């Protein structure tokens, strides 16, 4: 059973940075895509950023220029570097990996942006 293990969440002040990591238990090239979703209290889960198997990345408008998604193929790990964090970025962040017919989710990591 494929597992995604997340790390890197925490409390940070506005304007600060965090880096989230998501380590897969198998080669990331077995996934069509990998990415990060987030869910704030009372809101629906939304896609934040995704990277396709060929390396193409996409971001939602609200994080463009602030967040960077990257991967380390040798470590089967994807990273979300989050800079210039805002209070509205506060949410539980979930790593996601897509196979052809189903999704795999990490356990979630809390990101809180507050002074």
VEXMARLO-146751 format. One record per residue: z, y, x of N, C-alpha, C, O in turn; residue in one letter. Coordinates in Angstrom, 3 decimals. Layout:
      n.z      n.y      n.x     ca.z     ca.y     ca.x      c.z      c.y      c.x      o.z      o.y      o.x rest
        Z        Y        X        Z        Y        X        Z        Y        X        Z        Y        X    A
...
//
This chain:
      n.z      n.y      n.x     ca.z     ca.y     ca.x      c.z      c.y      c.x      o.z      o.y      o.x rest
    0.000   -1.184    0.851    0.000    0.000    0.000    0.000    1.233    0.886    0.842    1.375    1.773    X
   -0.947    2.117    0.639   -1.071    3.318    1.445    0.080    4.266    1.135    0.450    4.452   -0.024    X
    0.636    4.857    2.175    1.712    5.832    1.997    1.356    7.138    2.686    0.693    7.159    3.723    X
    1.812    8.220    2.084    1.693    9.560    2.670    3.106   10.092    2.865    3.888   10.155    1.917    X
    3.426   10.471    4.080    4.763   10.975    4.392    4.650   12.436    4.799    3.980   12.778    5.773    X
    5.320   13.287    4.035    5.248   14.730    4.252    6.475   15.220    5.007    7.546   14.616    4.951    X
    6.295   16.311    5.703    7.415   16.986    6.356    7.051   18.447    6.574    5.885   18.835    6.497    X
    8.084   19.254    6.849    7.836   20.630    7.241    8.212   21.695    6.245    8.091   22.880    6.557    X
    8.661   21.333    5.065    9.052   22.349    4.105   10.362   23.010    4.499   10.996   22.622    5.480    X
   10.761   24.014    3.722   12.016   24.689    4.009   12.078   26.063    3.393   11.263   26.430    2.547    X
   13.067   26.813    3.838   13.285   28.180    3.359   12.791   29.150    4.422   13.121   29.015    5.601    X
   12.004   30.121    4.000   11.471   31.107    4.928   11.442   32.466    4.254   11.305   32.557    3.034    X
   11.567   33.507    5.036   11.518   34.859    4.481   10.070   35.265    4.217    9.149   34.730    4.835    X
    9.874   36.203    3.307    8.505   36.706    3.078    7.882   37.198    4.384    8.526   37.866    5.192    X
    6.611   36.846    4.562    5.931   37.188    5.800    6.039   36.138    6.878    5.363   36.219    7.903    X
    6.890   35.149    6.650    7.100   34.101    7.638    6.054   33.002    7.560    5.102   33.074    6.783    X
    6.258   31.979    8.391    5.299   30.875    8.493    6.006   29.529    8.403    7.176   29.386    8.759    X
    5.257   28.559    7.919    5.686   27.165    7.916    4.460   26.304    8.158    3.337   26.701    7.846    X
    4.682   25.121    8.718    3.602   24.149    8.848    4.018   22.851    8.192    5.025   22.247    8.561    X
    3.235   22.427    7.214    3.464   21.148    6.551    2.615   20.076    7.216    1.482   20.325    7.630    X
    3.181   18.883    7.311    2.467   17.735    7.866    2.419   16.618    6.842    3.346   16.449    6.050    X
    1.346   15.864    6.861    1.198   14.713    5.986    0.591   13.585    6.808   -0.571   13.641    7.211    X
    1.403   12.561    7.046    0.969   11.417    7.844    0.615   10.259    6.927    1.410    9.858    6.077    X
   -0.588    9.726    7.108   -1.056    8.594    6.303   -0.803    7.283    7.044   -0.797    7.231    8.273    X
   -0.593    6.228    6.258   -0.296    4.923    6.846   -1.559    4.151    7.203   -1.482    3.025    7.695    X
   -2.722    4.753    6.958   -3.972    4.152    7.393   -4.916    5.261    7.812   -4.621    6.440    7.616    X
   -6.036    4.895    8.382   -6.955    5.896    8.883   -7.375    6.872    7.790   -7.693    6.473    6.670    X
   -7.371    8.159    8.135   -7.721    9.161    7.135   -9.201    9.088    6.762   -9.613    9.691    5.771    X
   -9.990    8.377    7.522  -11.405    8.241    7.199  -11.632    7.228    6.076  -12.764    7.021    5.640    X
  -10.557    6.602    5.612  -10.672    5.729    4.445  -10.581    6.526    3.141  -10.769    5.979    2.054    X
  -10.290    7.831    3.265  -10.157    8.692    2.091  -11.377    9.587    1.938  -11.936   10.067    2.924    X
  -11.780    9.805    0.702  -12.868   10.745    0.434  -12.450   12.154    0.831  -13.242   12.914    1.389    X
  -11.204   12.493    0.539  -10.677   13.802    0.900   -9.164   13.716    1.000   -8.540   12.781    0.500    X
   -8.595   14.707    1.653   -7.141   14.889    1.676   -6.855   16.352    1.427   -7.675   17.222    1.720    X
   -5.684   16.609    0.882   -5.370   17.998    0.613   -3.939   18.194    0.202   -3.129   17.268    0.222    X
   -3.645   19.413   -0.170   -2.311   19.794   -0.612   -2.391   20.444   -1.984   -3.234   21.302   -2.242    X
   -1.492   20.010   -2.851   -1.278   20.619   -4.142    0.115   21.243   -4.124    0.938   20.932   -3.263    X
    0.360   22.110   -5.070    1.702   22.651   -5.234    2.021   22.814   -6.711    1.139   22.980   -7.554    X
    3.321   22.759   -6.991    3.779   22.939   -8.362    5.032   23.786   -8.356    6.067   23.402   -7.810    X
    4.915   24.938   -8.969    6.051   25.845   -9.122    6.757   25.533  -10.428    6.142   24.960  -11.329    X
    8.029   25.890  -10.562    8.768   25.618  -11.799    8.054   26.204  -13.012    7.682   27.378  -13.020    X
    7.870   25.380  -14.025    7.256   25.842  -15.260    5.757   25.998  -15.208    5.148   26.472  -16.167    X
    5.145   25.602  -14.090    3.702   25.750  -13.948    3.049   24.398  -13.688    3.702   23.431  -13.295    X
    1.748   24.363  -13.917    1.009   23.144  -13.652    0.767   22.986  -12.153    0.736   23.958  -11.399    X
    0.601   21.747  -11.755    0.265   21.484  -10.362   -1.141   22.010  -10.084   -2.059   21.811  -10.881    X
   -1.299   22.687   -8.937   -2.598   23.242   -8.591   -3.010   22.818   -7.195   -2.175   22.611   -6.314    X
   -4.316   22.695   -7.014   -4.852   22.375   -5.702   -4.795   23.617   -4.831   -5.249   24.685   -5.241    X
   -4.245   23.487   -3.642   -4.136   24.609   -2.714   -5.275   24.577   -1.702   -5.949   25.582   -1.480    X
   -5.481   23.427   -1.098   -6.497   23.298   -0.053   -6.889   21.842    0.068   -6.083   20.943   -0.167    X
   -8.147   21.621    0.441   -8.629   20.263    0.597   -9.588   20.185    1.776  -10.276   21.153    2.098    X
   -9.622   19.028    2.409  -10.566   18.786    3.494  -11.308   17.491    3.187  -10.693   16.451    2.952    X
  -12.635   17.567    3.193  -13.446   16.397    2.912  -13.591   15.542    4.167  -13.267   15.985    5.269    X
  -14.071   14.337    3.997  -14.174   13.409    5.119  -15.032   13.979    6.246  -14.804   13.679    7.418    X
  -16.021   14.802    5.888  -16.880   15.398    6.908  -16.293   16.616    7.581  -16.883   17.159    8.516    X
  -15.123   17.055    7.109  -14.445   18.185    7.748  -14.537   19.492    6.995  -13.901   20.470    7.388    X
  -15.315   19.539    5.915  -15.429   20.772    5.129  -14.111   21.048    4.431  -13.497   20.146    3.861    X
  -13.675   22.311    4.478  -12.408   22.689    3.852  -12.631   23.716    2.749  -13.562   24.520    2.797    X
  -11.754   23.663    1.762  -11.786   24.629    0.668  -10.365   25.072    0.360   -9.412   24.308    0.510    X
  -10.242   26.320   -0.074   -8.937   26.893   -0.390   -9.018   27.645   -1.717  -10.074   28.146   -2.103    X
   -7.890   27.711   -2.398   -7.839   28.600   -3.556   -7.786   30.041   -3.048   -7.341   30.316   -1.934    X
   -8.253   30.942   -3.899   -8.390   32.330   -3.468   -7.076   32.941   -2.993   -7.062   33.737   -2.055    X
   -5.987   32.574   -3.631   -4.706   33.221   -3.336   -4.162   32.888   -1.950   -3.241   33.555   -1.479    X
   -4.715   31.862   -1.282   -4.212   31.501    0.047   -5.250   31.701    1.142   -4.950   31.514    2.321    X
   -6.458   32.077    0.766   -7.510   32.282    1.771   -7.094   33.353    2.774   -6.601   34.416    2.396    X
   -7.296   33.065    4.038   -6.914   33.988    5.089   -5.465   33.859    5.524   -5.067   34.439    6.533    X
   -4.674   33.104    4.772   -3.257   32.920    5.126   -2.943   31.467    5.477   -2.139   31.205    6.371    X
   -3.568   30.533    4.784   -3.309   29.108    4.997   -4.499   28.477    5.725   -5.650   28.854    5.503    X
   -4.200   27.516    6.593   -5.238   26.792    7.300   -4.939   25.304    7.249   -3.855   24.857    7.623    X
   -5.909   24.556    6.784   -5.798   23.107    6.702   -6.539   22.497    7.891   -7.678   22.865    8.179    X
   -5.887   21.569    8.570   -6.517   20.909    9.700   -6.088   19.450    9.730   -5.210   19.032    8.975    X
   -6.713   18.686   10.606   -6.341   17.277   10.689   -6.393   16.804   12.134   -7.136   17.330   12.963    X
   -5.581   15.798   12.402   -5.581   15.114   13.694   -5.991   13.676   13.405   -5.186   12.879   12.922    X
   -7.221   13.353   13.696   -7.744   12.036   13.335   -6.985   10.917   14.034   -6.753    9.860   13.447    X
   -6.602   11.142   15.278   -5.913   10.097   16.035   -4.535    9.785   15.464   -4.041    8.664   15.583    X
   -3.924   10.783   14.849   -2.573   10.614   14.276   -2.620   10.360   12.771   -1.577   10.203   12.136    X
   -3.817   10.320   12.201   -3.965   10.124   10.749   -3.116   11.134    9.977   -2.440   10.787    9.009    X
   -3.165   12.370   10.419   -2.289   13.404    9.876   -3.092   14.649    9.538   -3.993   15.046   10.276    X
   -2.754   15.251    8.420   -3.299   16.559    8.073   -2.164   17.570    8.074   -1.010   17.239    7.804    X
   -2.518   18.803    8.383   -1.532   19.873    8.483   -1.947   21.031    7.598   -3.134   21.295    7.406    X
   -0.960   21.709    7.068   -1.203   22.950    6.344   -0.372   24.034    7.020    0.846   24.101    6.850    X
   -1.046   24.874    7.783   -0.380   26.005    8.411   -0.357   27.156    7.418   -1.403   27.610    6.954    X
    0.829   27.619    7.099    0.993   28.661    6.092    1.594   29.896    6.757    2.732   29.874    7.225    X
    0.819   30.958    6.788    1.259   32.222    7.376    1.363   33.297    6.302    0.836   33.143    5.201    X
    2.038   34.369    6.631    2.192   35.501    5.704    2.643   35.022    4.329    2.077   35.406    3.306    X
    3.653   34.193    4.322    4.104   33.595    3.070    4.673   34.647    2.126    5.290   35.628    2.540    X
    4.440   34.400    0.844    4.881   35.303   -0.220    5.817   34.542   -1.162    5.769   33.314   -1.228    X
    6.659   35.265   -1.883    7.536   34.584   -2.839    6.765   33.715   -3.838    7.261   32.671   -4.264    X
    5.575   34.136   -4.203    4.788   33.363   -5.164    4.232   32.064   -4.574    3.640   31.264   -5.299    X
    4.412   31.847   -3.284    4.049   30.575   -2.682    5.150   29.523   -2.857    4.961   28.355   -2.518    X
    6.281   29.943   -3.382    7.387   29.015   -3.599    6.985   27.914   -4.573    6.537   28.191   -5.686    X
    7.147   26.673   -4.147    6.749   25.524   -4.965    7.105   24.246   -4.225    7.486   24.268   -3.055    X
    6.973   23.146   -4.925    6.978   21.843   -4.264    5.531   21.541   -3.873    4.624   21.598   -4.704    X
    5.337   21.224   -2.619    3.994   20.952   -2.098    3.816   19.442   -1.950    4.664   18.750   -1.386    X
    2.698   18.954   -2.466    2.408   17.532   -2.456    1.135   17.259   -1.652    0.114   17.921   -1.838    X
    1.212   16.302   -0.785    0.028   15.829   -0.091   -0.727   14.862   -1.002   -0.117   14.073   -1.725    X
   -2.034   14.930   -0.961   -2.883   14.083   -1.805   -4.006   13.490   -0.973   -4.568   14.153   -0.101    X
   -4.325   12.241   -1.250   -5.478   11.595   -0.637   -6.271   10.898   -1.735   -5.702   10.257   -2.619    X
   -7.576   11.031   -1.667   -8.422   10.483   -2.725   -9.246    9.315   -2.198   -9.967    9.431   -1.207    X
   -9.119    8.207   -2.878  -10.021    7.086   -2.703  -11.121    7.232   -3.763  -11.123    8.197   -4.528    X
  -12.030    6.299   -3.804  -13.151    6.422   -4.740  -12.702    6.372   -6.193  -13.339    6.970   -7.060    X
  -11.618    5.670   -6.461  -11.229    5.486   -7.862   -9.779    5.838   -8.160   -9.351    5.709   -9.307    X
   -9.014    6.274   -7.177   -7.624    6.637   -7.453   -7.098    7.597   -6.391   -7.658    7.749   -5.305    X
   -5.987    8.238   -6.766   -5.331    9.189   -5.873   -4.032    8.606   -5.336   -3.381    7.778   -5.973    X
   -3.686    9.061   -4.161   -2.404    8.710   -3.553   -1.646   10.011   -3.338   -2.215   11.017   -2.915    X
   -0.341    9.973   -3.639    0.476   11.187   -3.536    1.652   10.971   -2.601    2.216    9.880   -2.508    X
    1.999   12.043   -1.915    3.234   12.048   -1.159    4.404   12.359   -2.073    4.236   12.584   -3.272    X
    5.595   12.368   -1.484    6.804   12.533   -2.286    7.086   13.993   -2.608    7.906   14.286   -3.478    X
    6.435   14.889   -1.934    6.643   16.319   -2.173    7.645   16.920   -1.203    8.609   16.270   -0.799    X
    7.402   18.166   -0.838    8.314   18.889    0.035    8.475   20.314   -0.497    7.496   20.974   -0.845    X
    9.718   20.771   -0.555   10.004   22.082   -1.140    9.718   23.191   -0.130   10.139   23.128    1.025    X
    8.998   24.196   -0.591    8.789   25.427    0.173    9.369   26.574   -0.651    8.964   26.800   -1.791    X
   10.312   27.284   -0.066   10.947   28.418   -0.741   10.772   29.658    0.115   11.171   29.687    1.279    X
   10.171   30.685   -0.476    9.953   31.945    0.227   10.837   32.990   -0.441   10.588   33.401   -1.575    X
   11.857   33.406    0.269   12.836   34.311   -0.312   13.580   35.042    0.783   13.797   34.518    1.876    X
   13.967   36.275    0.463   14.772   37.054    1.402   16.257   36.889    1.092   17.099   37.470    1.777    X
//
